[in-house]
């Protein structure tokens, strides 16, 4: 096999990242939404995915969703192993080209195993040297995962021909995250320091935050973004008769009875939306009392009945994360409320916004060939804001509270940029006419004042960092796995279920059992 064949196999390994097959369903033959790259079924708050009920304690090893997720990740591993078996046989490749391909394949394999590790914990390790695939799961695979990331960091170049390819800095960030997940804070810090100071995208852009929060969810800005370290690439209207390349794993997560058609799953919770409430005097979040300062909603109010949105101060990231009644829904018009909700009493009044494409560019980034929509919005697997907040976590754990606060404030200062606020329409009847200069809500967000973390101490600093991740990375599949890493999933999730169950039926009966529910059962086919 020559260079062309090796390249095709490597492309196939990248294609496995979204879990989707070329002709509908996932790469293992199951439902498309069982294998989304953002793990929305498995890694976020309940969000309306009643078909999986993935955070309940009644999960059985026979659950088909977990079997499909397991098979999809191992399909990715298999594709990486296929690359590694043949690359050194290609006579028309230089040693540098071979090392780059091997680095990418091992990085991708590390990522698939990282995903398996965080979901199922003890899983079998299968690499390109093995012919017997019936391997035991009696060994911790962390050393193998980290060895793959380390190889990728040492052998991939900084610059790649394809902007979507992984580079050495993506591998370094994942190696740092692996250390963080194991509570090896000094090792994580050392790598995060390098990534933050020197890291660049595959096209040579120094890592940085985009000027505006919403920039991360606009396909037209993806190629020039300095914020995405590694993404799952999505594309619309590619002519294959399906939406398999257009974020098919999230095809159920658009508002129902809307221009997007289907299907009303994965909705922001009351707890999440309330978390964006800010203190009107300071612009800081309520780390503990956010639900006591709840944001007014239209729960139980028909779309034909009058409703006035909340007038209190909120973090502007809220209205790029959750659609609220009476506010602009990007450029699609005012969000109408209950008319776009499948069942308010079950899941609440909010809808996801991060997966919504803009109407003005829908001809390029919307794919309507299927019964449910697809979009070309990439899924950012690891971004610079994520890195800054993980670095802050490592610094705080090591007692470097001022440095931790600097990283958190870098994220909050971006959120405070007025250019990134949502604004009212010039004409509510004609949203296509554009936005006015009047903010859509009462936005107030500010950085933590100098010395706040040092004065509050390590526990306060960590609480603030954890909360910032909740705000910045909401609806992106991180939350559950963050709680497990922090060791507070029991406290946080059971408190969450207790609060939500008073408001929506979906949360009734849910609970979290420590030392059991941190990981999902290995599926029994």
Secondary structure, 3 states (H helix, E strand, C coil): CCHHHHHHHHHHHHHHHHCECCCCCECCCCCHHHHCCCCHHHHCCCCCCCCCCCCCCCCCCCCHHHHHHHHHHHHHHHHHHHHHHHHHHCCCCCHHHHHHHHHHHHHHHHHHHHHHHHHHCCCCCCCCCCCCCCCCCCCCCHHHHHHHHHHHHHHCCCCCCCCCCCCHHHHHHHHHHHHHHCCCHHHHHHHHHHHHHHCECCCCCECCCCCCHHHHHCHHHCCCCCCEEEEECCCCCCCCCCCCCCCHHHCCCECCCCCCCCECCCCCCHHHHHCCEECCCCCCECCCCCHHHCCCCCCCCCCCCCCCCCCCEECHHHHHCEECCCCECCCCCECCCHHHCCCHHHHCCCEECCCCCCHHHHHHHEECCCCCCEECCCEEEEEHHHHHHHHHHHHHHCCCHHHHHHHHHHHHHHHCCHHHCCEEECCCCCHHHCEEEEECCEECCCCCCCCHHHHHCHHHHHHHHHHHHHHHCCCCCCHHHHHHHHCCHHHHHHHHHHHHCCCCHHHCCCCCCCCCCCCCCCCCC
